[in-house]
Structures are given as structure tokens and as C-alpha cells.
Amino acid sequence: MDIPHHQIPGKKAIIPYYAAGAMSLVIIGLLTFISRKDFGGHFFQPHLLAITHLTVLGWGTMVIMGASNQLIPVITDQKLYSERVSIAVFLSLTIGTCLLVHSFWNFELGILMLTGATLVLTAFILHAVNMFLTSKKAQKNNIIVDFVLTAHIWLIVTGTIGATLLLNFRFGFLPADHLHYLKVHASVGMAGWFLLLIIGVSSRLIPMFLLSRKEAKKYLTAAYYLINGGLVLLLIEGMGLHSTRWHVVYIALIIGGLLFYLVYIRHCFKSAIRKKMDAGMKQTFIALGVVTLPFLFLMIAIFSYSQTPVSIITAYGYSFFAGFITILIMGQTFKTLPFIVWMHLTKPEKLAQLQPKDLYNEHLVVLQTLIYLPGFLLFLSGILLKLQVFIYAGSLLMLGVSVLYFGHVLYVISKLRK
């Protein structure tokens, strides 16, 4: 595959993100094992807040930002605006995440927590500016670019709400209950940042990897407007002083948008030339199936006749981040990272002799999936059934996979030294 030189940023703009994300996954596995008993209680407690923010920032957002520094130039056919900004973003996000996780774990609501939040929000803004300036000369009416850029707007909104909540911890100036705004913060981040960005990027990657002959972009356009319409209503209701009781409407819009995206993926698969998928693509499609779980728990929570059990709320967040996001990223890592390393490793005359698939171990990706899925399902069942033995077994399996994944990522990165 011939990649124009201007679409290849320097290694420092990408590789550190993958390495830090992989290390974060190991730490998440360790902290989850240590705090496994906490998952049987209320979700609003220091250890779970720390693990959640490390998952969101140090794992999901870290890897996604690193990948986007390479993928956005490819999608827009433009040069990354600034590699120095991407390095500054990495440092700001890493330090800010460490400070936040430390503060949540020990529940220290002081200057370290506020400094961490400021650094994280700064990283969000800098990365968004870098992506917008990279994309400013991109082809107009590109729905994939619209998804990606709009997701960055919602990322800044999410970070701003989060920083406001930390200030509210200290000064208590918000009119409604703190948990109410926490749900808004989480929901905007899940649907606005992660869901929109994943839809945008995967809408380019999946047809490319499957060699799809036809892409029904009209379904993507419908998904874009439905999800964003739902997010706007969510924000109006969530941050307004009076409830507008639109929750059924905006949830229906977001789910409707997700369904249109899945229809788009189905059309891509039906028209694919390469229907036989490798382990990374299989894991990607498993993640797209798992995404139904958090929405199922959300429906149970909304339509419960009595008070929603805390276990359902915990399962909702856990299935989204440990299920959908983690399974998707682990699968796509070995579709994107070997390709990125390959571009920095080879010279034009040697491209035919070395391919991205030669830089990682397909069997390890298969093993990763075979261990992680039972671990995830055991842990999730333990949350719902309040069975510590399931949580214990699940956490051990997922910890093992995190170490396997970390070692595999380092193995791929080490190819750059040869």
C-alpha cells in the first residue's frame, strides 16, 4: 500500500500513546483485582472513580488520540498540523490522568485533583485544535470527518462538565444533586466522544480492511444527525435547572443513530471482497455485538418500575468501557499499530518484502480474545448476581490478558529498533 509521505507523522506523535495506553490497561487490571469487592457496592466510591477515570483517560482516550494522530491525516489526505502539539498533548494527558487517578483513589479533593483536571482539559483542547487545523483543508461534505471533529467538540464539553463537578465538590454551587450531573458527564462522554469518534474512524477503517465495494453513506448521515440531536437534548435536560423529561426521546435518538451505523456496517460487509477476517477484525465485530449490552442495561434502568438496582448502573458503565471500548481497542490495535510501525520501518523498495501482518503474532490476538471474553462475562455476571467468586475469576483473567496485550504491543513497537 503506497502511503503519501505527508500522511506519515513522526513516531513521537503516535507510539508513546500506544505504550502508555497498554501500561494503563495493566494498571487497570491490577487496581480492579485489588478493588474487586468494591464492585459489589455503590458505583460512587473512590476506588471505582479512580479505575473509571484511568480506563477513560489513560486507556481509551490515550490510545484513540494516538491512533487519530495517524488516521486523521489519512482520512483527510492532509499533513498532521503539529507534531509538537501532539507531544504536548501526550505529556499533559499523562500527567493530568496520574494526578486525577491518585486523587480519586485517595479521595483527596485538593490542588492535585484540580491541577490534574486542568491538565486533562488542556490536553483535550490542544488535541481538538490540532485535529481541526489538520482537517481544515479536507474535502467538504465528508461525513466521516464531521463525525471525528464533532466528537472532539463533545470531548471538550465532557471535560468542562467534569472540571465543573470537581469544583462543585469543594464549593457546592450546582443546584441539583451531584450524582445527577455525574450521569450527564458520563453519558456525554460515552455517546459524544467515544461513540461518535469510533463510528467515524471505523467507517473508514472497516470498509478499507474488508475491501468493500459499496458504502451506503446515507446511513452514516442519518446516524450523525440522530446521535447529535439526542446529545443536544441530553445536555439541555441534564444541565438545565428544570427537567424537561426528554430522556426517552434522546435515548431513542442515540440508539436509532447506532442502529443506522450498524446497517451501514452490514452493507459494507455484504459488498466486501475480503470476507475472511483476521483475529483483529473478528474482535472488532465482537465489540460491535457487545455494544448492545450497555444499551440493554440502560433500558432496564429507565423502565424499572421500582428504584433501579445499583448493580444495573454499575453493569451499564462496566459493559460499555470494559466490554465495548476495551474489546474494540484491543482488536484494532493490531490492525493500526503494525501498520503505523510498518510505515516507519520500511523503504519503498522493500515494501513488498515486509507487510504489517509480519510485525505481530496473529495467534496472540486470538488468545487475547479467548481469555478476555470469558473474563469480561464472568466479571459482569458477578456484578449482576453479587457473586464475588465470579468477580475474582473474571478479574484474574482480564489481568492476565492486560499483561499479554502490553507485551504484544511492546513486541510490535520493538521492531522500530531493528
C-alpha positions as CSV (number, residue, x, y, z in Angstrom):
1,M,0.0,0.0,0.0
2,D,1.5,3.3,-1.1
3,I,1.0,6.0,1.6
4,P,1.9,9.6,0.7
5,H,4.8,10.9,2.8
6,H,2.8,13.8,4.1
7,Q,0.3,11.4,5.8
8,I,3.0,9.9,8.0
9,P,3.7,11.8,11.2
10,G,6.8,11.2,13.3
11,K,7.0,8.3,15.7
12,K,6.9,10.5,18.8
13,A,3.4,11.8,17.8
14,I,1.9,8.3,18.0
15,I,3.9,5.5,19.6
16,P,4.1,6.9,23.2
17,Y,0.2,6.9,23.2
18,Y,0.0,3.2,22.4
19,A,2.7,2.3,25.0
20,A,1.1,4.4,27.8
21,G,-2.4,3.0,26.9
22,A,-1.1,-0.5,27.2
23,M,0.6,0.2,30.5
24,S,-2.6,1.8,31.8
25,L,-4.5,-1.4,30.9
26,V,-2.2,-3.4,33.1
27,I,-2.6,-0.9,36.0
28,I,-6.4,-1.1,35.5
29,G,-6.3,-4.9,35.7
30,L,-4.2,-4.6,39.0
31,L,-6.5,-2.0,40.6
32,T,-9.6,-3.9,39.6
33,F,-8.3,-7.1,41.2
34,I,-7.3,-5.2,44.3
35,S,-10.7,-3.4,44.5
36,R,-12.9,-6.4,43.3
37,K,-15.1,-6.3,46.4
38,D,-15.9,-2.6,45.7
39,F,-17.8,-3.6,42.6
40,G,-20.5,-5.2,44.7
41,G,-21.3,-1.9,46.3
42,H,-22.3,1.6,45.0
43,F,-20.6,2.9,41.9
44,F,-19.8,6.3,43.5
45,Q,-16.8,5.5,45.7
46,P,-13.1,6.5,45.5
47,H,-11.6,3.3,44.0
48,L,-14.2,2.9,41.3
49,L,-13.9,6.5,40.4
50,A,-10.2,6.1,40.0
51,I,-10.5,3.0,37.9
52,T,-13.1,4.5,35.7
53,H,-11.1,7.6,35.0
54,L,-7.9,5.6,34.3
55,T,-10.0,3.5,31.9
56,V,-11.5,6.5,30.2
57,L,-8.4,8.7,30.1
58,G,-5.3,6.5,30.4
59,W,-6.6,3.7,28.3
60,G,-9.5,4.6,25.9
61,T,-8.7,8.2,25.2
62,M,-5.0,7.8,25.2
63,V,-5.0,5.1,22.5
64,I,-7.7,6.8,20.5
65,M,-5.8,10.1,20.5
66,G,-2.5,8.3,19.4
67,A,-4.3,6.5,16.6
68,S,-6.1,9.6,15.4
69,N,-2.7,11.4,15.0
70,Q,-2.1,8.9,12.2
71,L,-5.6,8.2,11.0
72,I,-6.9,11.8,10.6
73,P,-4.1,12.7,8.2
74,V,-5.0,9.6,6.2
75,I,-8.8,10.3,6.3
76,T,-8.3,14.0,5.3
77,D,-5.3,13.5,3.0
78,Q,-3.5,16.2,4.9
79,K,-0.4,16.5,7.0
80,L,-0.8,16.5,10.8
81,Y,-0.8,20.2,11.7
82,S,1.7,20.0,14.5
83,E,3.7,17.0,15.9
84,R,4.9,19.2,18.7
85,V,1.3,19.8,19.8
86,S,0.7,16.0,19.8
87,I,3.7,15.5,22.1
88,A,2.5,18.3,24.4
89,V,-1.0,16.7,24.5
90,F,0.6,13.3,25.5
91,L,2.5,14.9,28.4
92,S,-0.4,16.9,29.6
93,L,-2.9,14.0,29.4
94,T,-0.5,11.6,31.1
95,I,0.4,13.8,34.0
96,G,-3.2,15.0,34.4
97,T,-4.5,11.4,34.4
98,C,-1.9,10.4,37.0
99,L,-2.9,13.2,39.3
100,L,-6.6,12.6,38.9
101,V,-6.4,8.9,39.5
102,H,-4.2,9.4,42.6
103,S,-6.7,12.0,43.9
104,F,-9.7,9.8,43.3
105,W,-8.1,6.7,44.7
106,N,-7.3,8.5,48.0
107,F,-10.3,10.9,47.6
108,E,-8.2,14.0,48.1
109,L,-10.2,16.9,46.8
110,G,-7.4,19.4,46.8
111,I,-5.0,21.2,44.5
112,L,-3.6,17.9,42.9
113,M,-7.1,17.0,41.7
114,L,-7.8,20.4,40.3
115,T,-4.4,20.5,38.6
116,G,-5.0,17.1,37.1
117,A,-8.4,18.2,35.7
118,T,-6.8,21.4,34.3
119,L,-4.1,19.4,32.5
120,V,-6.6,16.9,31.1
121,L,-8.9,19.6,29.8
122,T,-5.9,21.4,28.3
123,A,-4.9,18.2,26.5
124,F,-8.4,17.8,25.2
125,I,-8.4,21.4,23.8
126,L,-4.9,21.1,22.3
127,H,-5.7,17.8,20.6
128,A,-9.0,19.1,19.2
129,V,-7.3,22.2,17.8
130,N,-4.7,20.0,16.2
131,M,-7.3,17.9,14.6
132,F,-9.4,20.8,13.4
133,L,-6.4,22.6,11.9
134,T,-5.3,19.3,10.3
135,S,-8.8,18.9,8.7
136,K,-9.4,22.4,7.6
137,K,-8.4,21.8,4.0
138,A,-10.2,18.4,3.8
139,Q,-12.8,17.7,1.2
140,K,-16.1,19.3,2.1
141,N,-19.2,17.3,2.8
142,N,-17.2,14.4,4.3
143,I,-19.4,12.8,6.9
144,I,-16.5,10.8,8.4
145,V,-14.6,14.0,9.1
146,D,-17.8,15.5,10.5
147,F,-18.1,12.6,13.0
148,V,-14.5,12.9,14.1
149,L,-14.5,16.7,14.5
150,T,-17.9,16.8,16.3
151,A,-16.6,14.1,18.7
152,H,-13.8,16.4,19.7
153,I,-16.3,19.2,20.5
154,W,-18.2,16.8,22.7
155,L,-14.9,15.7,24.3
156,I,-14.3,19.3,25.4
157,V,-17.8,19.6,26.7
158,T,-17.3,16.4,28.7
159,G,-14.0,17.7,30.2
160,T,-15.6,21.0,31.0
161,I,-18.5,19.3,32.9
162,G,-16.0,17.1,34.7
163,A,-13.9,20.0,35.8
164,T,-17.0,21.9,37.0
165,L,-18.0,18.8,39.0
166,L,-14.7,18.8,40.8
167,L,-15.1,22.5,41.7
168,N,-18.6,21.6,42.9
169,F,-17.0,19.0,45.2
170,R,-15.3,21.9,47.0
171,F,-17.8,24.7,46.8
172,G,-21.2,23.1,46.2
173,F,-22.6,25.7,43.8
174,L,-24.6,23.5,41.4
175,P,-28.4,23.5,42.1
176,A,-29.1,19.7,41.6
177,D,-27.7,16.6,43.2
178,H,-24.1,15.9,42.3
179,L,-24.9,12.4,41.0
180,H,-27.3,13.9,38.5
181,Y,-24.5,15.9,36.9
182,L,-22.2,12.9,37.1
183,K,-24.6,10.9,34.9
184,V,-24.7,13.7,32.4
185,H,-20.9,13.9,32.4
186,A,-20.6,10.2,31.8
187,S,-23.3,10.0,29.2
188,V,-22.0,12.9,27.1
189,G,-18.5,11.3,27.2
190,M,-19.8,7.8,26.2
191,A,-22.1,8.9,23.4
192,G,-20.4,12.2,22.3
193,W,-16.8,11.3,22.5
194,F,-16.3,7.6,22.3
195,L,-19.4,6.5,20.2
196,L,-19.1,9.4,17.6
197,L,-15.4,9.0,17.2
198,I,-15.5,5.2,16.9
199,I,-18.3,5.4,14.4
200,G,-16.3,8.0,12.3
201,V,-13.0,6.2,12.3
202,S,-14.4,2.7,11.9
203,S,-16.5,3.9,9.0
204,R,-13.2,4.4,7.2
205,L,-11.2,1.5,8.5
206,I,-13.7,-1.3,8.3
207,P,-14.5,-0.8,4.6
208,M,-10.8,-0.4,3.9
209,F,-9.8,-3.6,5.7
210,L,-12.8,-5.6,4.1
211,L,-12.2,-4.1,0.7
212,S,-15.9,-3.1,0.5
213,R,-17.1,-2.2,-3.0
214,K,-20.0,-0.1,-1.8
215,E,-20.5,2.2,1.1
216,A,-24.0,3.4,1.9
217,K,-23.1,6.8,3.3
218,K,-26.7,7.8,3.7
219,Y,-26.9,5.6,6.8
220,L,-23.9,7.3,8.3
221,T,-25.5,10.7,7.7
222,A,-28.7,9.6,9.5
223,A,-26.6,8.2,12.3
224,Y,-24.7,11.5,12.7
225,Y,-27.8,13.7,13.0
226,L,-29.7,11.3,15.2
227,I,-26.9,10.9,17.7
228,N,-26.0,14.6,17.8
229,G,-29.7,15.5,18.1
230,G,-30.0,13.2,21.1
231,L,-26.9,14.6,22.7
232,V,-28.1,18.2,22.4
233,L,-31.4,17.2,24.1
234,L,-29.5,15.3,26.8
235,L,-27.3,18.3,27.5
236,I,-30.3,20.7,27.7
237,E,-32.2,18.4,30.1
238,G,-29.2,17.4,32.1
239,M,-27.6,20.8,32.7
240,G,-30.9,22.7,32.8
241,L,-32.4,23.9,36.1
242,H,-35.7,22.1,35.4
243,S,-36.2,18.6,34.0
244,T,-37.7,18.6,30.5
245,R,-38.4,14.8,30.7
246,W,-37.0,14.2,27.3
247,H,-34.8,11.3,28.4
248,V,-36.9,8.7,26.4
249,V,-36.6,10.9,23.3
250,Y,-32.9,11.5,23.4
251,I,-32.1,7.9,24.2
252,A,-34.3,6.7,21.3
253,L,-32.4,9.1,19.0
254,I,-29.0,7.9,20.1
255,I,-30.0,4.2,19.8
256,G,-31.6,5.0,16.4
257,G,-28.3,6.5,15.3
258,L,-26.4,3.5,16.4
259,L,-28.7,1.2,14.5
260,F,-28.2,3.2,11.3
261,Y,-24.4,2.8,11.8
262,L,-24.8,-0.9,12.2
263,V,-26.9,-1.0,9.0
264,Y,-24.0,0.8,7.3
265,I,-21.5,-1.8,8.5
266,R,-23.8,-4.6,7.3
267,H,-23.8,-3.1,3.8
268,C,-20.0,-2.8,3.9
269,F,-19.7,-6.5,4.9
270,K,-22.2,-7.6,2.2
271,S,-20.2,-5.8,-0.5
272,A,-16.8,-6.9,0.8
273,I,-14.3,-8.6,-1.4
274,R,-12.3,-9.8,1.6
275,K,-14.9,-11.5,3.8
276,K,-12.4,-13.7,5.6
277,M,-11.4,-11.7,8.6
278,D,-8.3,-11.9,10.7
279,A,-8.3,-12.0,14.5
280,G,-8.3,-8.2,14.9
281,M,-11.3,-7.7,12.7
282,K,-13.2,-10.6,14.3
283,Q,-12.6,-8.9,17.7
284,T,-13.9,-5.7,16.2
285,F,-17.2,-7.3,15.2
286,I,-17.5,-8.9,18.6
287,A,-17.2,-5.5,20.1
288,L,-20.0,-4.2,17.9
289,G,-22.1,-7.1,19.2
290,V,-21.2,-6.3,22.8
291,V,-22.3,-2.6,22.4
292,T,-25.9,-3.9,22.8
293,L,-25.3,-4.8,26.4
294,P,-24.9,-1.2,27.9
295,F,-27.9,-0.1,26.0
296,L,-29.9,-3.1,27.3
297,F,-28.9,-2.1,30.9
298,L,-29.8,1.5,30.2
299,M,-33.3,0.4,29.1
300,I,-33.7,-1.7,32.2
301,A,-32.7,1.3,34.3
302,I,-35.1,3.7,32.6
303,F,-38.1,1.5,32.6
304,S,-37.7,0.0,36.0
305,Y,-41.0,0.2,37.9
306,S,-39.2,0.5,41.2
307,Q,-35.8,2.1,42.1
308,T,-33.1,0.9,39.7
309,P,-30.7,-1.6,41.4
310,V,-27.2,-0.1,41.8
311,S,-25.8,-3.3,40.2
312,I,-27.6,-2.4,36.9
313,I,-26.0,1.1,36.8
314,T,-22.6,-0.4,37.6
315,A,-23.1,-3.1,34.9
316,Y,-24.1,-0.4,32.4
317,G,-20.8,1.6,32.8
318,Y,-18.7,-1.6,33.1
319,S,-20.1,-3.2,29.9
320,F,-19.5,0.0,27.9
321,F,-15.9,0.5,28.9
322,A,-14.6,-3.0,29.8
323,G,-16.8,-4.5,27.1
324,F,-17.4,-2.4,24.0
325,I,-14.5,0.1,24.3
326,T,-11.8,-2.3,25.5
327,I,-12.6,-5.2,23.2
328,L,-12.7,-2.8,20.2
329,I,-9.4,-1.1,21.0
330,M,-7.6,-4.4,21.7
331,G,-8.7,-5.7,18.4
332,Q,-8.0,-2.6,16.4
333,T,-4.6,-2.1,18.0
334,F,-3.2,-5.0,15.9
335,K,-4.8,-3.5,12.8
336,T,-3.4,0.0,13.3
337,L,-0.2,-0.2,15.3
338,P,1.6,-2.7,13.0
339,F,0.6,-0.6,10.0
340,I,2.0,2.6,11.7
341,V,5.2,0.8,12.7
342,W,5.5,-0.6,9.1
343,M,5.3,2.8,7.6
344,H,8.3,4.0,9.7
345,L,10.2,0.7,9.2
346,T,10.3,0.3,5.5
347,K,11.7,1.9,2.4
348,P,9.7,2.0,-0.9
349,E,11.9,-0.7,-2.5
350,K,11.3,-3.1,0.5
351,L,7.5,-2.7,0.9
352,A,6.8,-6.0,-1.0
353,Q,9.2,-7.9,1.3
354,L,7.6,-6.8,4.6
355,Q,3.9,-6.3,5.4
356,P,2.1,-5.1,8.6
357,K,0.9,-8.6,9.2
358,D,4.5,-9.7,9.6
359,L,5.0,-7.4,12.6
360,Y,2.6,-9.0,15.1
361,N,1.6,-12.5,16.2
362,E,-1.9,-13.4,15.0
363,H,-2.1,-16.3,17.5
364,L,-1.6,-14.0,20.4
365,V,-4.6,-11.8,19.2
366,V,-6.7,-15.0,19.1
367,L,-5.6,-16.0,22.6
368,Q,-6.3,-12.4,23.8
369,T,-9.9,-12.7,22.7
370,L,-10.4,-16.3,24.0
371,I,-9.2,-15.3,27.5
372,Y,-10.7,-11.8,27.7
373,L,-14.3,-12.6,26.7
374,P,-14.9,-15.2,29.5
375,G,-13.2,-12.9,32.0
376,F,-15.4,-10.0,31.0
377,L,-18.6,-12.1,31.1
378,L,-17.7,-13.6,34.5
379,F,-17.0,-10.2,36.0
380,L,-20.2,-8.8,34.6
381,S,-22.2,-11.8,35.9
382,G,-20.5,-11.3,39.3
383,I,-21.7,-7.6,39.4
384,L,-25.3,-8.6,38.5
385,L,-25.5,-11.6,40.7
386,K,-23.3,-10.2,43.5
387,L,-21.1,-13.2,43.4
388,Q,-17.5,-12.4,44.4
389,V,-16.2,-15.7,43.1
390,F,-17.2,-14.7,39.6
391,I,-15.7,-11.2,40.0
392,Y,-12.5,-12.8,41.4
393,A,-12.1,-15.2,38.5
394,G,-13.0,-12.6,35.9
395,S,-10.6,-10.0,37.3
396,L,-7.8,-12.6,37.2
397,L,-8.4,-13.5,33.5
398,M,-8.6,-9.9,32.5
399,L,-5.4,-9.0,34.4
400,G,-3.7,-11.8,32.5
401,V,-4.9,-10.5,29.2
402,S,-3.8,-7.0,30.0
403,V,-0.2,-8.3,30.6
404,L,-0.4,-10.3,27.3
405,Y,-1.6,-7.2,25.4
406,F,1.1,-5.0,26.9
407,G,3.8,-7.4,26.0
408,H,2.4,-7.8,22.5
409,V,2.3,-4.0,22.0
410,L,5.9,-3.7,23.2
411,Y,6.9,-6.5,20.8
412,V,5.4,-4.6,17.8
413,I,7.0,-1.3,18.9
414,S,10.4,-3.0,19.4
415,K,10.5,-3.6,15.6
416,L,11.4,0.1,15.2
417,R,14.8,-0.6,16.8
418,K,15.8,-3.2,14.2
